[in-house]
């Protein structure tokens, strides 16, 4: 099974340098499970996805919810293990290390794009 990575950026800067694309059911289900951390600059792009959970995870994350056009419809900062999160209108979720969304200036209304 090929693993696809993309770079996610806003018009101002790179949001995620090495983002694993989870666009198949098994890959979306696995997400970050089994990992002990998520290094800065890495992330997981879940598509399609309108909600996420952090059950069985070992660390908090930031979750960036985007609509079908890549516009950020919400950001969940420092989502702790054993929680759920969702945003109305979301079709894609970008999971980042806790604190990365704020450090990289990701806010609602911003458009994010992906490139290989």
N, CA, C and O of each residue as an XYZ file, in Angstrom:
464
protein
N       0.849     -1.193      0.000
C       0.000      0.000      0.000
C       0.885      1.243      0.000
O       1.711      1.419      0.895
N       0.716      2.098     -0.992
C       1.517      3.321     -1.098
C       1.073      4.331     -0.061
O      -0.116      4.483      0.222
N       2.055      5.016      0.498
C       1.751      6.060      1.475
C       1.999      7.393      0.791
O       3.103      7.667      0.319
N       0.980      8.205      0.744
C       1.053      9.493      0.069
C       1.257     10.608      1.090
O       0.608     10.628      2.136
N       2.156     11.527      0.782
C       2.395     12.692      1.633
C       2.187     13.958      0.807
O       2.490     13.988     -0.386
N       1.676     14.987      1.439
C       1.510     16.290      0.809
C       2.041     17.366      1.756
O       2.259     17.125      2.943
N       2.238     18.540      1.203
C       2.542     19.725      1.995
C       1.274     20.557      2.034
O       0.648     20.786      0.999
N       0.886     21.016      3.233
C      -0.308     21.841      3.385
C       0.158     23.251      3.724
O       0.987     23.449      4.612
N      -0.387     24.225      3.006
C       0.022     25.616      3.232
C      -1.154     26.574      3.147
O      -2.183     26.299      2.528
N      -0.951     27.718      3.801
C      -1.890     28.828      3.657
C      -1.246     29.775      2.653
O      -0.182     29.471      2.115
N      -1.867     30.903      2.395
C      -1.255     31.866      1.476
C      -0.013     32.510      2.091
O       0.835     33.039      1.373
N       0.094     32.464      3.440
C       1.213     33.102      4.125
C       2.389     32.165      4.402
O       3.543     32.589      4.340
N       2.103     30.874      4.713
C       3.193     29.994      5.129
C       2.800     28.522      5.052
O       1.639     28.177      4.829
N       3.794     27.673      5.240
C       3.552     26.235      5.288
C       2.946     25.901      6.642
O       3.430     26.358      7.677
N       1.889     25.104      6.628
C       1.204     24.686      7.846
C       1.697     23.304      8.277
O       1.830     23.031      9.470
N       1.968     22.432      7.299
C       2.428     21.073      7.580
C       3.360     20.636      6.452
O       2.921     20.455      5.316
N       4.633     20.470      6.761
C       5.618     20.119      5.749
C       5.438     18.704      5.212
O       5.514     18.482      4.004
N       5.204     17.762      6.092
C       5.080     16.362      5.697
C       3.802     15.789      6.283
O       3.762     15.358      7.436
N       2.767     15.792      5.469
C       1.443     15.406      5.924
C       1.026     14.104      5.247
O       0.907     14.042      4.024
N       0.808     13.078      6.043
C       0.356     11.788      5.537
C      -1.119     11.892      5.154
O      -1.939     12.341      5.955
N      -1.457     11.480      3.940
C      -2.839     11.511      3.484
C      -3.511     10.191      3.849
O      -3.077      9.123      3.416
N      -4.569     10.272      4.647
C      -5.362      9.102      5.031
C      -6.711      9.233      4.337
O      -7.645      9.828      4.874
N      -6.798      8.669      3.135
C      -8.014      8.814      2.341
C      -8.698      7.485      2.060
O      -9.559      7.398      1.184
N      -8.315      6.448      2.802
C      -8.961      5.144      2.703
C      -9.464      4.772      4.094
O      -8.899      5.211      5.096
N     -10.511      3.972      4.160
C     -11.120      3.663      5.468
C     -10.127      3.169      6.530
O     -10.148      3.659      7.659
N      -9.269      2.218      6.192
C      -8.331      1.695      7.177
C      -7.320      2.759      7.617
O      -6.997      2.859      8.801
N      -6.831      3.540      6.678
C      -5.872      4.601      7.011
C      -6.512      5.667      7.889
O      -5.877      6.155      8.823
N      -7.770      6.041      7.605
C      -8.469      7.030      8.437
C      -8.712      6.485      9.831
O      -8.565      7.201     10.822
N      -9.088      5.204      9.906
C      -9.352      4.599     11.210
C      -8.068      4.552     12.048
O      -8.105      4.796     13.254
N      -6.958      4.246     11.422
C      -5.698      4.144     12.159
C      -5.193      5.527     12.577
O      -4.802      5.719     13.728
N      -5.197      6.479     11.661
C      -4.764      7.839     11.988
C      -3.456      7.863     12.739
O      -2.436      7.401     12.227
N      -3.470      8.395     13.949
C      -2.265      8.514     14.776
C      -2.183      7.436     15.852
O      -1.290      7.481     16.699
N      -3.098      6.467     15.834
C      -3.081      5.423     16.853
C      -1.768      4.644     16.814
O      -1.239      4.340     15.745
N      -1.266      4.333     17.983
C      -0.026      3.575     18.094
C       1.230      4.424     18.113
O       2.316      3.912     18.384
N       1.104      5.696     17.834
C       2.280      6.576     17.852
C       2.450      7.170     19.241
O       1.473      7.402     19.953
N       3.681      7.411     19.612
C       3.945      7.990     20.929
C       4.050      9.509     20.877
O       4.017     10.165     21.918
N       4.177     10.074     19.684
C       4.215     11.529     19.527
C       3.990     11.882     18.069
O       3.908     11.005     17.209
N       3.891     13.170     17.802
C       3.765     13.700     16.446
C       4.758     14.843     16.335
O       4.519     15.919     16.884
N       5.875     14.633     15.633
C       6.893     15.681     15.534
C       6.363     16.947     14.849
O       5.452     16.879     14.024
N       6.929     18.073     15.192
C       6.584     19.346     14.541
C       6.835     19.205     13.043
O       7.808     18.575     12.627
N       5.965     19.786     12.247
C       6.111     19.719     10.798
C       5.465     18.508     10.157
O       5.381     18.427      8.932
N       5.005     17.558     10.974
C       4.320     16.379     10.453
C       2.853     16.437     10.848
O       2.478     17.117     11.803
N       2.027     15.711     10.096
C       0.613     15.653     10.408
C      -0.069     14.557      9.625
O       0.563     13.833      8.856
N      -1.365     14.444      9.831
C      -2.198     13.485      9.104
C      -3.396     14.252      8.555
O      -4.068     14.986      9.279
N      -3.647     14.066      7.264
C      -4.779     14.693      6.600
C      -5.836     13.613      6.371
O      -5.653     12.717      5.546
N      -6.939     13.708      7.107
C      -8.023     12.728      7.035
C      -9.089     13.242      6.080
O      -9.665     14.310      6.290
N      -9.350     12.457      5.011
C     -10.392     12.853      4.071
C     -11.041     11.636      3.461
O     -10.338     10.720      3.036
N     -12.353     11.594      3.402
C     -13.268     12.561      4.000
C     -13.386     12.329      5.504
O     -13.268     11.203      5.986
N     -13.617     13.402      6.221
C     -13.819     13.332      7.675
C     -14.454     14.634      8.146
O     -14.028     15.722      7.757
N     -15.469     14.512      8.982
C     -16.116     15.676      9.580
C     -15.900     15.707     11.081
O     -16.143     16.715     11.744
N     -15.429     14.558     11.611
C     -15.210     14.466     13.051
C     -14.023     13.543     13.300
O     -13.631     12.756     12.438
N     -13.460     13.660     14.505
C     -12.342     12.799     14.893
C     -12.514     12.398     16.355
O     -13.328     12.963     17.085
N     -11.727     11.412     16.755
C     -11.649     11.055     18.165
C     -10.185     10.838     18.511
O      -9.354     10.581     17.640
N      -9.888     10.946     19.793
C      -8.515     10.702     20.257
C      -8.490      9.530     21.240
O      -7.622      9.461     22.109
N      -9.444      8.614     21.097
C      -9.465      7.414     21.940
C      -8.182      6.626     21.713
O      -7.735      6.465     20.577
N      -7.602      6.144     22.784
C      -6.385      5.328     22.769
C      -5.124      6.090     22.371
O      -4.063      5.479     22.242
N      -5.209      7.401     22.173
C      -4.010      8.172     21.838
C      -3.247      8.519     23.103
O      -3.803      8.514     24.202
N      -1.976      8.817     22.936
C      -1.088      9.064     24.075
C      -0.708     10.526     24.253
O       0.016     10.864     25.189
N      -1.182     11.395     23.373
C      -0.762     12.794     23.415
C      -1.853     13.685     22.825
O      -2.671     13.218     22.033
N      -1.872     14.965     23.205
C      -2.856     15.898     22.644
C      -2.456     16.320     21.225
O      -1.289     16.234     20.843
N      -3.444     16.774     20.461
C      -3.207     17.243     19.099
C      -4.020     18.506     18.839
O      -4.930     18.840     19.597
N      -3.680     19.199     17.764
C      -4.521     20.252     17.214
C      -5.246     19.644     16.021
O      -4.648     18.888     15.256
N      -6.512     19.959     15.854
C      -7.300     19.469     14.726
C      -7.837     20.663     13.950
O      -8.528     21.518     14.505
N      -7.512     20.713     12.657
C      -7.960     21.784     11.777
C      -9.034     21.203     10.861
O      -8.750     20.309     10.063
N     -10.259     21.703     10.970
C     -11.395     21.223     10.192
C     -11.592     22.127      8.982
O     -11.663     23.349      9.112
N     -11.680     21.504      7.788
C     -11.824     22.275      6.547
C     -13.037     21.808      5.754
O     -13.429     20.643      5.829
N     -13.622     22.720      4.998
C     -14.744     22.358      4.133
C     -14.207     21.783      2.820
O     -12.999     21.602      2.664
N     -15.096     21.502      1.893
C     -14.682     20.879      0.631
C     -13.768     21.750     -0.216
O     -13.092     21.241     -1.110
N     -13.733     23.052      0.046
C     -12.874     23.969     -0.704
C     -11.566     24.270      0.022
O     -10.774     25.086     -0.450
N     -11.329     23.627      1.158
C     -10.092     23.861      1.900
C     -10.155     25.049      2.842
O      -9.129     25.458      3.385
N     -11.338     25.611      3.047
C     -11.497     26.744      3.957
C     -11.657     26.206      5.382
O     -12.465     25.309      5.627
N     -10.893     26.753      6.302
C     -10.925     26.310      7.695
C     -12.257     26.717      8.318
O     -12.609     27.896      8.348
N     -12.995     25.717      8.815
C     -14.286     25.979      9.459
C     -14.180     25.887     10.977
O     -15.155     26.141     11.684
N     -13.005     25.525     11.481
C     -12.796     25.474     12.917
C     -11.467     24.827     13.266
O     -10.922     24.029     12.504
N     -10.960     25.189     14.432
C      -9.713     24.614     14.932
C      -9.936     24.193     16.377
O     -10.423     24.975     17.194
N      -9.583     22.974     16.679
C      -9.640     22.461     18.050
C      -8.200     22.408     18.544
O      -7.401     21.596     18.076
N      -7.878     23.282     19.493
C      -6.511     23.370     20.010
C      -6.304     22.413     21.179
O      -7.148     22.313     22.069
N      -5.180     21.714     21.167
C      -4.749     20.864     22.276
C      -5.842     19.879     22.715
O      -6.173     19.782     23.896
N      -6.388     19.159     21.739
C      -7.404     18.147     22.013
C      -6.734     16.976     22.732
O      -5.851     16.315     22.186
N      -7.168     16.741     23.946
C      -6.551     15.717     24.795
C      -7.020     14.315     24.402
O      -8.049     14.166     23.744
N      -6.260     13.281     24.809
C      -6.703     11.903     24.566
C      -8.086     11.645     25.178
O      -8.471     12.257     26.173
N      -8.801     10.738     24.562
C     -10.130     10.305     24.994
C     -11.208     11.380     24.794
O     -12.154     11.467     25.576
N     -11.061     12.181     23.762
C     -12.039     13.218     23.436
C     -12.526     13.037     21.995
O     -11.934     12.281     21.224
N     -13.593     13.725     21.643
C     -14.082     13.786     20.268
C     -14.202     15.258     19.875
O     -14.304     16.139     20.728
N     -14.188     15.499     18.577
C     -14.366     16.858     18.073
C     -14.957     16.777     16.671
O     -14.685     15.847     15.912
N     -15.765     17.770     16.351
C     -16.357     17.860     15.014
C     -16.696     19.314     14.728
O     -16.812     20.127     15.645
N     -16.853     19.630     13.463
C     -17.291     20.958     13.063
C     -18.280     20.802     11.921
O     -18.051     20.034     10.987
N     -19.365     21.527     12.002
C     -20.377     21.515     10.950
C     -19.738     22.002      9.647
O     -19.023     23.004      9.630
N     -20.003     21.292      8.577
C     -19.487     21.675      7.267
C     -18.106     21.133      6.948
O     -17.618     21.317      5.833
N     -17.463     20.466      7.905
C     -16.120     19.928      7.662
C     -16.182     18.724      6.734
O     -17.097     17.905      6.821
N     -15.203     18.626      5.850
C     -15.060     17.476      4.959
C     -13.665     16.867      5.061
O     -13.435     15.748      4.601
N     -12.729     17.613      5.670
C     -11.341     17.178      5.821
C     -10.841     17.649      7.178
O     -11.205     18.731      7.638
N     -10.003     16.833      7.821
C      -9.411     17.216      9.097
C      -7.907     17.035      9.009
O      -7.418     15.984      8.594
N      -7.181     18.069      9.402
C      -5.727     18.029      9.478
C      -5.332     17.918     10.943
O      -5.622     18.811     11.739
N      -4.667     16.814     11.301
C      -4.206     16.612     12.670
C      -2.742     17.025     12.756
O      -1.904     16.557     11.985
N      -2.449     17.908     13.706
C      -1.098     18.444     13.902
C      -0.681     18.257     15.357
O      -1.516     17.986     16.220
N       0.596     18.402     15.619
C       1.083     18.377     16.996
C       0.404     19.499     17.779
O       0.125     20.564     17.228
N       0.143     19.261     19.044
C      -0.489     20.280     19.899
C       0.325     21.567     19.858
O       1.543     21.554     20.032
N      -0.366     22.674     19.626
C       0.281     23.981     19.566
C       0.686     24.425     18.170
O       0.971     25.604     17.962
N       0.719     23.507     17.206
C       1.152     23.852     15.843
C       0.187     24.763     15.114
O       0.622     25.675     14.411
N      -1.107     24.546     15.259
C      -2.080     25.392     14.557
C      -1.924     26.847     14.986
O      -1.919     27.748     14.147
N      -1.799     27.074     16.279
C      -1.606     28.436     16.774
C      -0.265     29.006     16.363
O      -0.181     30.166     15.958
N       0.775     28.215     16.460
C       2.128     28.679     16.110
C       2.232     29.041     14.631
O       3.014     29.913     14.252
N       1.444     28.372     13.807
C       1.498     28.624     12.362
C       0.390     29.560     11.897
O       0.224     29.782     10.698
N      -0.364     30.105     12.839
C      -1.362     31.123     12.527
C      -2.598     30.627     11.805
O      -3.213     31.383     11.053
N      -2.976     29.377     12.013
C      -4.164     28.828     11.350
C      -5.415     29.334     12.065
O      -5.549     29.183     13.279
N      -6.331     29.935     11.302
C      -7.567     30.477     11.868
C      -8.753     30.157     10.963
O      -8.582     29.870      9.778
N      -9.940     30.208     11.525
C     -11.163     29.994     10.747
C     -11.242     31.016      9.619
O     -10.867     32.177      9.785
N     -11.735     30.564      8.475
C     -11.873     31.431      7.313
C     -10.686     31.392      6.373
O     -10.789     31.828      5.227
N      -9.574     30.883      6.835
C      -8.371     30.781      6.013
C      -8.526     29.634      5.026
O      -9.141     28.619      5.353
N      -7.980     29.779      3.827
C      -7.998     28.701      2.836
C      -6.637     28.018      2.856
O      -5.599     28.675      2.777
N      -6.653     26.676      2.965
C      -5.433     25.893      2.930
C      -5.400     25.080      1.643
O      -6.435     24.629      1.151
N      -4.209     24.901      1.110
C      -4.047     24.123     -0.123
C      -3.015     23.028      0.101
O      -2.233     23.075      1.051
N      -3.026     22.042     -0.789
C      -2.120     20.893     -0.676
C      -1.310     20.768     -1.962
O      -1.812     21.034     -3.054
N      -0.059     20.364     -1.818
C       0.793     20.098     -2.978
C       1.723     18.940     -2.667
O       2.055     18.691     -1.508
N       2.134     18.243     -3.692
C       3.045     17.106     -3.509
C       4.484     17.566     -3.485
O       5.391     16.747     -3.340
